[in-house]
């Protein structure tokens, strides 16, 4: 594990340094993007029941999905989030374009993300003020945005049934807003890992 951690730190640091050199006059900003999924049947929760009894809960066999695309700035907890009904390179480009449009003119953002074919830099047309730095394969623990999905699902999306895709999208949007407003420091505390502070300093 330490060896992989050093690899992640070196890769992100090298990527950030390359972007600083390639974008003179712009501040480099590390951002952690990630996609999470919400579906028609909300996840269940563990509970204690007497032996031989079944815990009550709603059930549905539907499989309508929505996907949460989010980029979080670990140093502040600021985020940019979209909830489309699918995952592909076109939707990722839409997310990146809208994210880049909201950046100040003097900022070049470096997005640290895990590897997937549809969000690989070669499959995307990147805005000039964005760069992607890929994490090592099979290392989701190095992307702290992964920590967001468990509390989001457990607190806001569990034990619920949604009639259609629109309802799933609405529920994911409301859940994200509720989590980020109910505890404004939660995203920062979940995403601000020590290795990121080392790379960004």
Order of alpha helices (4+ residues) and beta strands (2+ residues): alpha-beta-beta-beta-alpha-beta-beta-alpha-alpha-alpha-alpha
